[in-house]
Amino acid sequence: MTDLFAVSIDSVEERTVRGRLHIINPDAAFVPKGPPFPLALLVDAWFLLSNGFLRDGDGMPSRPDRYPYSTERGMEIVAGMRMKDEFRELYDAVRGKKIRVTDDGYLLADDGISVLIPRRTAKAVYGEELGGGSGYDGISHYVLTESDPVEFSCRAFEIVTSYETGPIRNVPLWSEVAALEHPDEPWGEGDLDDIAGLEGEADLSDWQTWMLIGTRPFEELPYSDFTFTVSHPAHLEHVVGGMRWSTTHTGQV
């Protein structure tokens, strides 16, 4: 899936996270509203750290990921979280629960080897809950249940007690867009006709605006400050100031 946002964590204090949401994709030129979005970010960070996918310096060259600890330390932190089982449930609500099966569909234990007794197929046990896809992950075949947007939304409103966002900053002006002279991608005839004379901040969903944004360093990309608070500090044990990663999440499951 295509990354929609970059997330920077500035500080974590007790039950409160402060950070910035960077607009990196013209198809997501907005700041998601509502508690499901910050919870989705927490789940995303949990998943990345659990699998050793958040490494300092990885990611896109123009916006490298940031993590102040080693990959091994990140995995240790999530393994020791008081809410680790709850985060597994939340992840399953977003992506679907992974159910390990034999190549002919019988349920396996978590080791991906032992067939559960009594022998039953995933279809017989889960029925209409299945439908989230299937595959092979190097350990065993698996099937996925459907995601559960209702469950995730309900949990979000229980866990995230407040969520505030600021205005989008670093938005280019139309005059700056019109003045762009890109040696590798010059404007074509008539490309600027529809923005000639426009004033104020440019439209972040307009392709012409992104011709300019694409020339700017990460620090100058549009962003919005955000602050959210959770019901228990244990939900934030895996989050630390200085983290940065790119995400496909919008809060919609």
Backbone as JSON, one array per atom type, in Angstrom:
{
  "sequence": "MTDLFAVSIDSVEERTVRGRLHIINPDAAFVPKGPPFPLALLVDAWFLLSNGFLRDGDGMPSRPDRYPYSTERGMEIVAGMRMKDEFRELYDAVRGKKIRVTDDGYLLADDGISVLIPRRTAKAVYGEELGGGSGYDGISHYVLTESDPVEFSCRAFEIVTSYETGPIRNVPLWSEVAALEHPDEPWGEGDLDDIAGLEGEADLSDWQTWMLIGTRPFEELPYSDFTFTVSHPAHLEHVVGGMRWSTTHTGQV",
  "N": [[0.84, -1.19, 0.0], [0.38, 2.31, -0.58], [2.23, 4.84, 1.05], [0.69, 7.29, 3.07], [0.96, 9.31, 4.99], [3.56, 10.85, 6.98], [4.74, 10.37, 10.25], [5.75, 12.1, 13.07], [6.97, 11.81, 16.31], [7.07, 13.97, 18.92], [7.05, 14.24, 21.74], [6.38, 12.28, 24.68], [4.44, 12.17, 27.42], [3.44, 10.93, 30.39], [0.21, 10.23, 29.88], [-0.03, 11.43, 27.44], [0.58, 12.27, 24.05], [2.53, 14.17, 21.85], [2.98, 15.43, 18.61], [3.76, 15.52, 15.06], [2.01, 15.51, 12.01], [2.87, 14.74, 8.84], [2.18, 15.84, 5.6], [2.4, 13.95, 2.83], [1.44, 12.93, 0.52], [-0.48, 13.61, -2.31], [-2.97, 12.46, -2.54], [-3.89, 12.29, -0.02], [-4.38, 14.79, 1.26], [-5.02, 15.96, 3.81], [-5.94, 16.13, 7.3], [-6.62, 13.46, 9.28], [-9.54, 13.05, 11.29], [-10.89, 12.41, 14.59], [-10.9, 9.84, 17.19], [-10.2, 7.17, 16.2], [-7.99, 7.52, 14.47], [-5.51, 8.36, 15.9], [-5.32, 6.06, 17.5], [-4.95, 4.11, 15.54], [-2.41, 4.86, 14.7], [-0.89, 4.22, 16.96], [-1.23, 1.45, 16.99], [-0.04, 0.84, 14.55], [2.64, 1.57, 15.03], [3.21, -0.28, 17.06], [3.03, -2.69, 15.58], [5.1, -2.36, 13.68], [7.38, -2.19, 15.34], [7.21, -4.65, 16.68], [7.86, -6.45, 14.71], [10.37, -5.75, 13.98], [10.58, -3.77, 12.06], [10.92, -1.05, 12.21], [13.48, 0.92, 11.86], [16.2, 3.01, 12.55], [16.98, 5.31, 10.1], [16.09, 3.77, 7.99], [13.54, 3.39, 5.4], [12.1, 5.79, 3.07], [14.53, 7.6, 1.16], [14.19, 10.38, 1.16], [12.7, 10.85, 3.39], [13.67, 9.49, 5.89], [13.11, 6.86, 8.31], [12.92, 7.25, 11.87], [14.26, 6.17, 14.91], [15.08, 6.0, 18.25], [16.28, 3.85, 19.54], [17.8, 0.55, 19.35], [16.88, -1.99, 16.92], [16.51, -4.45, 18.2], [16.09, -3.64, 20.84], [13.67, -2.28, 20.55], [11.95, -4.41, 19.92], [12.09, -5.82, 22.3], [10.86, -4.02, 24.02], [8.14, -3.92, 23.11], [7.49, -6.57, 23.51], [7.43, -6.69, 26.24], [5.3, -5.12, 26.99], [2.52, -4.08, 28.96], [0.06, -3.99, 27.74], [0.22, -5.67, 25.56], [-1.28, -7.88, 24.62], [-3.75, -6.7, 24.17], [-3.07, -4.96, 22.11], [-2.52, -6.78, 20.08], [-5.1, -7.73, 19.62], [-6.29, -5.37, 18.72], [-4.83, -4.91, 16.4], [-5.65, -7.13, 14.92], [-8.3, -6.43, 14.58], [-8.02, -4.37, 12.78], [-6.57, -5.39, 10.53], [-7.42, -7.99, 10.24], [-7.61, -11.27, 11.65], [-4.9, -13.51, 11.76], [-4.93, -16.82, 10.85], [-3.49, -19.86, 11.22], [-3.06, -22.54, 8.99], [-3.15, -25.86, 7.52], [-2.07, -26.95, 4.22], [-4.39, -27.93, 3.19], [-6.33, -26.66, 4.6], [-6.79, -27.21, 7.37], [-6.82, -26.41, 10.85], [-3.94, -25.05, 12.46], [-1.58, -25.02, 15.21], [-0.05, -22.17, 16.9], [2.61, -22.52, 16.3], [2.72, -23.21, 13.69], [3.04, -25.75, 12.78], [2.0, -27.95, 14.3], [-0.97, -29.79, 14.1], [-4.14, -28.87, 15.19], [-6.09, -30.55, 17.64], [-9.4, -31.5, 18.32], [-9.29, -32.32, 14.78], [-10.08, -29.74, 12.69], [-11.4, -27.69, 10.11], [-10.53, -24.34, 9.1], [-12.62, -23.04, 7.87], [-14.83, -24.4, 8.85], [-14.8, -23.66, 11.51], [-14.64, -20.81, 11.62], [-16.23, -19.84, 9.58], [-18.29, -17.45, 8.11], [-16.76, -15.38, 9.04], [-14.32, -15.46, 7.83], [-12.5, -14.27, 4.95], [-10.74, -12.27, 4.65], [-8.51, -12.72, 3.15], [-5.65, -14.74, 2.15], [-2.58, -16.65, 2.42], [0.99, -17.37, 2.43], [3.51, -17.33, 4.8], [6.13, -18.11, 5.11], [6.26, -19.63, 7.34], [3.85, -21.04, 7.6], [0.87, -21.9, 5.75], [-1.86, -19.56, 5.75], [-5.02, -18.09, 6.68], [-7.13, -15.2, 6.69], [-9.32, -13.45, 8.88], [-12.13, -11.24, 8.35], [-11.64, -7.68, 8.67], [-12.6, -5.62, 11.49], [-14.32, -3.0, 11.69], [-16.22, -1.78, 13.37], [-15.71, -2.76, 15.95], [-13.09, -1.79, 16.25], [-13.47, 0.99, 16.16], [-15.1, 1.4, 18.41], [-13.34, 0.63, 20.45], [-11.42, 2.57, 20.09], [-12.67, 4.95, 20.93], [-12.85, 4.4, 23.59], [-10.2, 4.2, 24.41], [-8.69, 6.44, 23.44], [-8.85, 9.47, 24.81], [-8.79, 12.16, 24.26], [-8.2, 14.24, 21.39], [-6.5, 16.42, 19.41], [-5.87, 18.64, 16.7], [-3.76, 20.86, 14.83], [-3.68, 23.7, 12.54], [-2.83, 23.13, 9.05], [0.46, 23.6, 8.26], [3.19, 25.22, 6.47], [2.15, 25.36, 3.91], [2.36, 25.91, 0.48], [2.25, 29.06, -1.32], [0.06, 30.2, -3.93], [1.37, 31.93, -5.63], [4.01, 31.14, -5.34], [3.91, 28.6, -6.43], [3.31, 29.19, -9.1], [5.62, 30.49, -9.78], [7.54, 28.58, -9.94], [10.37, 27.13, -11.4], [11.32, 24.44, -12.84], [14.0, 22.63, -13.84], [14.11, 19.99, -14.82], [11.5, 19.2, -15.19], [9.82, 21.09, -16.85], [7.12, 23.51, -17.04], [4.32, 22.76, -19.1], [2.77, 24.04, -22.12], [0.14, 26.12, -21.32], [-0.19, 25.01, -18.78], [-0.18, 26.65, -16.53], [-2.3, 28.32, -16.8], [-4.76, 28.06, -15.44], [-4.18, 28.74, -12.83], [-3.17, 31.22, -12.8], [-3.01, 34.37, -11.39], [-4.24, 33.58, -9.02], [-4.48, 33.86, -5.47], [-3.1, 33.62, -2.12], [-2.97, 30.62, -0.02], [-1.99, 27.64, -1.66], [-3.81, 24.9, -3.22], [-3.7, 21.84, -1.7], [-4.43, 19.5, -2.86], [-4.01, 19.76, -5.5], [-2.29, 18.99, -8.46], [-0.37, 20.69, -9.48], [0.53, 22.12, -7.31], [1.95, 20.15, -6.01], [4.08, 19.8, -7.67], [5.77, 21.8, -6.87], [6.03, 21.25, -4.08], [7.35, 18.83, -4.23], [9.97, 19.55, -4.68], [10.99, 20.36, -2.33], [12.74, 20.01, 0.84], [12.25, 17.47, 3.42], [11.74, 18.72, 5.89], [10.41, 21.0, 5.18], [7.96, 20.3, 4.25], [4.33, 20.27, 4.1], [2.59, 20.18, 7.22], [0.87, 19.14, 10.23], [0.41, 19.94, 13.61], [-0.24, 17.68, 16.3], [-2.01, 16.47, 19.18], [-2.67, 13.98, 21.49], [-4.43, 12.14, 24.03], [-4.46, 9.28, 26.1], [-6.34, 6.69, 27.83], [-4.88, 5.19, 29.65], [-1.51, 5.06, 30.72], [-0.1, 2.8, 29.94], [-0.74, 2.2, 27.36], [1.02, 3.6, 25.89], [3.57, 2.66, 26.12], [5.33, 1.81, 24.18], [5.98, 3.97, 22.66], [7.97, 6.78, 21.89], [9.6, 9.94, 22.2], [11.11, 11.32, 19.3], [10.7, 9.31, 17.5], [9.92, 8.43, 14.11], [7.96, 7.6, 11.34], [6.55, 6.3, 8.29], [3.16, 5.97, 7.22], [0.27, 4.06, 6.22], [-2.17, 4.41, 7.25], [-5.38, 5.86, 7.93], [-7.18, 5.87, 9.89], [-9.57, 4.86, 9.16], [-11.07, 1.76, 8.96]],
  "CA": [[0.0, 0.0, 0.0], [1.13, 3.57, -0.68], [2.27, 5.67, 2.26], [-0.16, 8.48, 3.0], [1.47, 10.34, 5.9], [4.7, 10.57, 7.84], [4.39, 10.71, 11.63], [6.88, 12.4, 13.96], [6.61, 11.91, 17.72], [7.91, 14.97, 19.57], [7.18, 13.96, 23.17], [5.41, 11.41, 25.34], [4.43, 12.52, 28.85], [2.35, 10.23, 31.07], [-0.8, 9.68, 28.98], [-0.19, 12.37, 26.33], [1.55, 12.26, 22.94], [2.55, 15.34, 20.97], [3.77, 15.14, 17.42], [3.42, 16.2, 13.81], [1.59, 14.68, 10.89], [3.41, 15.35, 7.63], [1.42, 15.54, 4.39], [3.4, 13.51, 1.85], [0.76, 12.31, -0.62], [-1.58, 14.47, -2.74], [-4.24, 11.75, -2.38], [-4.27, 12.39, 1.39], [-4.02, 16.17, 1.62], [-5.91, 16.32, 4.91], [-5.56, 15.57, 8.6], [-7.75, 12.65, 9.76], [-10.16, 13.46, 12.54], [-11.51, 11.38, 15.4], [-10.03, 8.94, 17.95], [-9.62, 6.0, 15.52], [-6.71, 7.77, 13.81], [-4.36, 8.19, 16.79], [-5.19, 4.66, 17.91], [-4.35, 3.4, 14.41], [-0.97, 5.15, 14.72], [-0.3, 3.42, 18.04], [-1.22, 0.06, 16.53], [0.95, 0.77, 13.49], [3.96, 1.58, 15.66], [3.34, -1.58, 17.73], [3.28, -3.71, 14.57], [6.43, -2.15, 13.11], [8.39, -2.54, 16.34], [7.11, -6.08, 16.96], [8.47, -7.21, 13.62], [11.69, -5.22, 13.67], [10.5, -3.02, 10.81], [11.2, 0.37, 12.41], [14.92, 1.05, 12.08], [16.69, 4.36, 12.3], [17.63, 5.48, 8.8], [15.37, 3.05, 6.93], [12.46, 4.15, 4.78], [12.43, 6.55, 1.87], [15.7, 8.48, 1.36], [13.78, 11.77, 1.4], [12.08, 10.94, 4.72], [14.07, 8.28, 6.6], [12.51, 6.58, 9.6], [13.74, 7.59, 13.02], [13.97, 5.44, 16.14], [16.27, 6.26, 19.06], [16.83, 2.63, 20.1], [18.1, -0.49, 18.38], [15.75, -2.84, 16.55], [16.34, -5.45, 19.25], [15.49, -2.99, 22.02], [12.28, -2.03, 20.23], [11.22, -5.68, 20.04], [12.02, -6.13, 23.73], [9.88, -3.12, 24.64], [6.77, -4.34, 22.81], [7.27, -7.89, 24.12], [7.19, -6.51, 27.66], [4.2, -4.19, 27.23], [1.37, -4.58, 29.72], [-1.09, -4.03, 26.85], [0.6, -6.34, 24.31], [-2.39, -8.71, 24.14], [-4.77, -5.8, 23.63], [-2.62, -4.45, 20.81], [-2.73, -7.85, 19.11], [-6.53, -7.71, 19.29], [-6.55, -4.17, 17.93], [-4.26, -5.14, 15.07], [-6.54, -8.08, 14.24], [-9.51, -5.7, 14.18], [-7.68, -3.54, 11.63], [-6.08, -6.16, 9.38], [-7.94, -9.35, 10.22], [-6.84, -12.21, 12.45], [-4.19, -14.54, 10.99], [-5.23, -18.18, 11.34], [-2.57, -20.78, 10.56], [-3.74, -23.74, 8.49], [-2.42, -26.74, 6.61], [-2.35, -26.6, 2.83], [-5.77, -28.29, 2.87], [-7.28, -25.85, 5.36], [-7.01, -27.59, 8.76], [-6.23, -25.47, 11.8], [-2.65, -25.34, 13.06], [-1.2, -24.26, 16.39], [0.72, -20.97, 16.57], [3.93, -22.86, 15.78], [2.62, -23.42, 12.26], [3.4, -27.14, 12.48], [1.12, -28.91, 14.96], [-2.39, -29.73, 13.75], [-4.98, -28.84, 16.39], [-6.98, -31.67, 17.86], [-9.79, -32.3, 17.16], [-9.01, -31.74, 13.48], [-11.19, -28.96, 12.13], [-10.95, -26.71, 9.12], [-10.79, -22.94, 9.45], [-13.94, -22.71, 7.36], [-15.85, -24.97, 9.74], [-14.77, -22.95, 12.79], [-14.82, -19.37, 11.5], [-17.33, -19.6, 8.67], [-18.39, -16.18, 7.4], [-15.76, -14.43, 9.52], [-13.21, -15.47, 6.89], [-12.71, -13.41, 3.79], [-9.73, -11.21, 4.63], [-7.38, -13.09, 2.31], [-4.88, -15.92, 2.52], [-1.21, -16.58, 1.93], [2.02, -18.19, 3.06], [4.45, -16.36, 5.34], [7.41, -18.74, 5.41], [6.06, -20.54, 8.46], [2.75, -21.92, 7.23], [-0.24, -21.24, 5.08], [-2.76, -18.9, 6.68], [-6.18, -17.36, 6.18], [-7.43, -14.03, 7.52], [-10.71, -13.04, 9.07], [-12.4, -9.86, 7.93], [-11.39, -6.64, 9.67], [-13.79, -5.32, 12.29], [-14.3, -1.55, 11.9], [-17.07, -1.38, 14.5], [-14.95, -3.06, 17.16], [-11.95, -0.88, 16.36], [-13.97, 2.33, 16.48], [-15.55, 1.4, 19.81], [-12.16, 0.6, 21.31], [-10.74, 3.86, 19.94], [-13.33, 5.95, 21.77], [-12.56, 4.05, 24.97], [-8.77, 4.36, 24.71], [-8.26, 7.82, 23.16], [-9.78, 10.34, 25.55], [-8.81, 13.48, 23.6], [-7.37, 14.3, 20.18], [-6.58, 17.76, 18.83], [-4.93, 18.91, 15.61], [-3.62, 22.26, 14.47], [-3.79, 23.99, 11.1], [-1.75, 22.63, 8.22], [1.48, 24.62, 8.07], [4.1, 25.05, 5.33], [1.41, 25.25, 2.66], [2.89, 26.91, -0.47], [1.35, 30.05, -1.89], [-0.14, 30.04, -5.37], [2.4, 32.7, -6.32], [5.22, 30.33, -5.33], [3.7, 27.52, -7.39], [3.4, 29.75, -10.45], [6.99, 30.96, -10.03], [8.46, 27.45, -9.98], [11.08, 26.82, -12.64], [11.94, 23.14, -12.62], [14.76, 22.35, -15.07], [13.86, 18.64, -15.32], [10.08, 19.06, -15.54], [9.28, 22.44, -17.1], [5.68, 23.6, -17.28], [3.88, 22.67, -20.48], [1.96, 25.16, -22.58], [-1.2, 26.18, -20.73], [-0.24, 24.4, -17.45], [-0.36, 27.65, -15.48], [-3.41, 29.21, -17.13], [-5.86, 28.0, -14.47], [-3.79, 29.26, -11.51], [-2.69, 32.6, -12.97], [-3.78, 35.36, -10.65], [-4.75, 33.09, -7.74], [-3.74, 34.37, -4.32], [-3.24, 32.87, -0.88], [-2.4, 29.28, 0.04], [-2.34, 26.75, -2.77], [-4.63, 23.73, -2.94], [-2.81, 20.71, -1.5], [-4.87, 18.36, -3.68], [-3.75, 20.12, -6.89], [-1.02, 18.42, -8.91], [0.6, 21.75, -9.7], [1.1, 22.41, -6.0], [2.92, 19.12, -5.66], [5.29, 20.02, -8.45], [6.63, 22.62, -6.01], [6.31, 20.53, -2.84], [8.32, 17.78, -4.53], [11.33, 20.09, -4.72], [11.36, 20.84, -1.0], [13.2, 18.97, 1.78], [11.22, 16.95, 4.32], [11.43, 19.68, 6.96], [9.57, 22.08, 4.66], [6.69, 19.76, 3.75], [3.16, 20.63, 4.91], [2.38, 19.32, 8.39], [-0.04, 19.62, 11.26], [0.68, 19.47, 14.97], [-1.34, 16.95, 16.94], [-1.87, 16.06, 20.57], [-3.75, 13.09, 21.95], [-4.29, 11.57, 25.37], [-5.08, 7.96, 26.21], [-6.93, 6.43, 29.14], [-3.91, 4.56, 30.54], [-0.16, 5.24, 30.17], [0.43, 1.55, 29.39], [-0.96, 2.2, 25.92], [2.08, 4.38, 25.25], [4.88, 2.15, 26.55], [6.2, 1.57, 23.02], [6.12, 5.21, 21.9], [8.98, 7.64, 22.51], [9.97, 11.11, 21.42], [12.17, 11.07, 18.34], [10.26, 8.33, 16.5], [9.29, 8.9, 12.88], [7.74, 6.55, 10.36], [5.5, 6.56, 7.31], [2.02, 5.1, 7.48], [-0.84, 3.99, 5.26], [-3.41, 4.49, 8.02], [-6.18, 7.1, 8.05], [-8.16, 5.66, 10.95], [-10.69, 4.12, 8.58], [-10.77, 0.32, 8.87]],
  "C": [[0.88, 1.25, 0.0], [1.08, 4.34, 0.63], [1.44, 6.94, 2.04], [0.38, 9.64, 3.83], [2.81, 9.89, 6.47], [4.34, 11.1, 9.23], [5.67, 10.96, 12.42], [6.35, 12.53, 15.38], [7.59, 12.87, 18.39], [8.12, 14.66, 21.05], [6.08, 13.02, 23.63], [5.52, 11.69, 26.84], [3.2, 11.89, 29.5], [1.38, 9.62, 30.05], [-0.95, 10.49, 27.69], [0.96, 12.28, 25.33], [1.4, 13.55, 22.16], [3.45, 15.03, 19.78], [3.31, 15.94, 16.23], [3.03, 15.16, 12.77], [2.0, 15.38, 9.61], [2.6, 14.89, 6.42], [2.41, 15.2, 3.29], [2.77, 12.98, 0.57], [-0.42, 13.2, -1.05], [-2.95, 13.79, -2.64], [-4.72, 11.77, -0.93], [-3.86, 13.76, 1.91], [-4.95, 16.69, 2.7], [-5.35, 15.72, 6.19], [-6.75, 14.78, 9.12], [-8.24, 13.11, 11.12], [-10.67, 12.24, 13.3], [-10.53, 10.42, 16.05], [-9.49, 7.73, 17.2], [-8.25, 6.27, 14.88], [-5.53, 7.67, 14.76], [-4.21, 6.76, 17.29], [-4.57, 3.83, 16.79], [-2.84, 3.64, 14.36], [-0.27, 4.34, 15.8], [-0.2, 1.95, 17.64], [-0.16, -0.14, 15.44], [2.36, 0.72, 14.07], [4.22, 0.26, 16.37], [3.7, -2.67, 16.72], [4.69, -3.58, 14.01], [7.52, -2.57, 14.08], [8.39, -4.04, 16.63], [7.86, -6.91, 15.94], [9.85, -6.7, 13.21], [11.73, -4.38, 12.41], [10.8, -1.53, 10.97], [12.67, 0.52, 12.83], [15.36, 2.46, 11.74], [17.44, 4.42, 10.97], [16.99, 4.72, 7.67], [14.29, 3.93, 6.34], [12.93, 4.86, 3.53], [13.63, 7.47, 2.13], [15.31, 9.91, 1.7], [13.12, 11.95, 2.76], [12.41, 9.67, 5.52], [13.36, 8.13, 7.93], [13.49, 6.98, 10.71], [13.29, 6.76, 14.23], [15.22, 5.5, 17.01], [16.92, 5.02, 19.67], [17.15, 1.64, 18.99], [16.83, -1.27, 18.04], [15.46, -3.86, 17.64], [15.69, -4.86, 20.49], [14.02, -2.69, 21.77], [11.43, -3.28, 20.37], [11.08, -6.09, 21.5], [10.93, -5.29, 24.41], [8.46, -3.6, 24.37], [6.47, -5.7, 23.41], [6.94, -7.77, 25.6], [6.03, -5.58, 27.99], [3.08, -4.84, 28.04], [0.15, -4.76, 28.82], [-0.8, -4.81, 25.56], [-0.53, -7.21, 23.76], [-3.5, -7.85, 23.55], [-4.35, -5.25, 22.28], [-2.72, -5.53, 19.73], [-4.19, -7.89, 18.68], [-6.88, -6.51, 18.41], [-6.01, -4.32, 16.51], [-5.15, -6.09, 14.27], [-7.83, -7.4, 13.78], [-9.26, -4.85, 12.94], [-7.4, -4.39, 10.39], [-6.73, -7.53, 9.21], [-7.03, -10.27, 11.0], [-6.2, -13.27, 11.57], [-4.42, -15.9, 11.63], [-4.36, -19.15, 10.55], [-3.29, -22.08, 10.2], [-2.77, -24.59, 7.68], [-2.75, -26.35, 5.18], [-3.74, -27.04, 2.38], [-6.77, -27.69, 3.85], [-7.52, -26.23, 6.79], [-6.23, -26.67, 9.71], [-4.91, -25.98, 12.37], [-2.47, -24.54, 14.35], [-0.36, -23.06, 15.95], [2.11, -21.28, 16.03], [3.93, -23.11, 14.29], [2.93, -24.83, 11.82], [2.35, -28.12, 13.01], [-0.33, -28.72, 14.55], [-3.21, -29.79, 15.03], [-5.91, -30.04, 16.42], [-8.15, -31.2, 18.7], [-9.52, -31.56, 15.85], [-10.25, -31.03, 12.94], [-10.62, -27.98, 11.12], [-11.27, -25.3, 9.62], [-12.2, -22.54, 9.0], [-15.03, -23.21, 8.27], [-15.93, -24.18, 11.04], [-15.17, -21.48, 12.64], [-15.9, -18.97, 10.5], [-17.25, -18.26, 7.96], [-17.43, -15.11, 7.91], [-14.55, -14.38, 8.59], [-13.52, -14.58, 5.71], [-11.71, -12.29, 3.68], [-8.52, -11.53, 3.79], [-6.69, -14.33, 2.83], [-3.47, -15.77, 1.97], [-0.31, -17.57, 2.63], [3.13, -17.25, 3.52], [5.82, -16.94, 5.67], [7.34, -19.69, 6.57], [4.98, -21.56, 8.12], [1.8, -21.15, 6.31], [-1.1, -20.57, 6.15], [-3.95, -18.32, 5.93], [-6.44, -16.22, 7.15], [-8.93, -13.87, 7.69], [-10.88, -11.64, 8.49], [-11.99, -8.9, 9.04], [-12.71, -6.3, 10.36], [-13.82, -3.82, 12.61], [-15.13, -1.09, 13.09], [-16.33, -1.6, 15.81], [-13.8, -2.07, 17.33], [-12.4, 0.52, 16.75], [-14.41, 2.41, 17.94], [-14.35, 1.43, 20.75], [-11.43, 1.94, 21.25], [-11.36, 4.91, 20.86], [-13.17, 5.64, 23.25], [-11.12, 4.41, 25.34], [-8.3, 5.8, 24.54], [-9.26, 8.78, 23.77], [-9.82, 11.76, 25.01], [-7.86, 13.44, 22.42], [-7.59, 15.65, 19.54], [-5.52, 17.91, 17.74], [-4.9, 20.4, 15.34], [-3.81, 22.47, 12.99], [-2.63, 23.36, 10.34], [-0.8, 23.78, 7.91], [2.37, 24.27, 6.87], [3.35, 24.83, 4.01], [1.94, 26.3, 1.68], [1.82, 27.91, -0.89], [1.21, 29.79, -3.39], [0.94, 30.79, -6.16], [3.72, 31.93, -6.38], [5.11, 29.19, -6.34], [3.91, 28.04, -8.81], [4.82, 30.16, -10.81], [8.0, 29.83, -10.16], [9.07, 27.28, -11.37], [11.88, 25.55, -12.4], [12.68, 22.73, -13.89], [14.45, 20.98, -15.68], [12.42, 18.44, -15.77], [9.47, 20.44, -15.76], [7.77, 22.39, -17.34], [5.4, 23.46, -18.77], [3.03, 23.88, -20.84], [0.56, 25.06, -21.97], [-1.29, 25.61, -19.33], [-0.57, 25.41, -16.35], [-1.58, 28.54, -15.71], [-4.47, 29.23, -16.03], [-5.47, 28.48, -13.08], [-3.25, 30.69, -11.61], [-3.59, 33.56, -12.21], [-4.35, 34.88, -9.33], [-3.86, 33.59, -6.61], [-3.96, 33.47, -3.11], [-2.61, 31.49, -0.98], [-2.89, 28.42, -1.11], [-3.18, 25.58, -2.28], [-3.73, 22.51, -2.86], [-3.24, 19.47, -2.29], [-4.61, 18.61, -5.16], [-2.37, 19.61, -7.31], [0.05, 19.48, -9.12], [1.29, 22.14, -8.4], [2.19, 21.4, -5.65], [4.16, 19.13, -6.54], [6.29, 20.84, -7.64], [7.01, 21.85, -4.74], [7.38, 19.46, -3.06], [9.75, 18.25, -4.6], [11.84, 20.46, -3.34], [11.84, 19.7, -0.1], [12.08, 18.59, 2.75], [10.79, 17.99, 5.34], [10.51, 20.8, 6.49], [8.25, 21.57, 4.07], [5.54, 20.24, 4.63], [3.0, 19.65, 6.07], [1.36, 19.95, 9.31], [0.41, 19.09, 12.6], [-0.51, 18.68, 15.48], [-0.98, 16.63, 18.38], [-3.0, 15.09, 20.89], [-3.39, 12.49, 23.29], [-5.03, 10.24, 25.4], [-5.52, 7.72, 27.65], [-5.94, 5.84, 30.13], [-2.51, 4.68, 29.93], [0.43, 3.96, 29.57], [0.22, 1.44, 27.89], [0.17, 2.9, 25.16], [3.48, 3.86, 25.57], [5.85, 1.93, 25.39], [6.49, 2.83, 22.21], [7.08, 6.14, 22.65], [9.26, 8.83, 21.6], [11.15, 10.81, 20.52], [11.82, 10.02, 17.3], [9.7, 9.04, 15.28], [9.15, 7.72, 11.92], [6.64, 6.99, 9.4], [4.39, 5.54, 7.49], [1.01, 5.15, 6.36], [-2.17, 4.22, 5.95], [-4.07, 5.87, 7.95], [-7.13, 7.03, 9.23], [-9.4, 4.93, 10.47], [-10.29, 2.66, 8.39], [-11.63, -0.29, 7.78]]
}
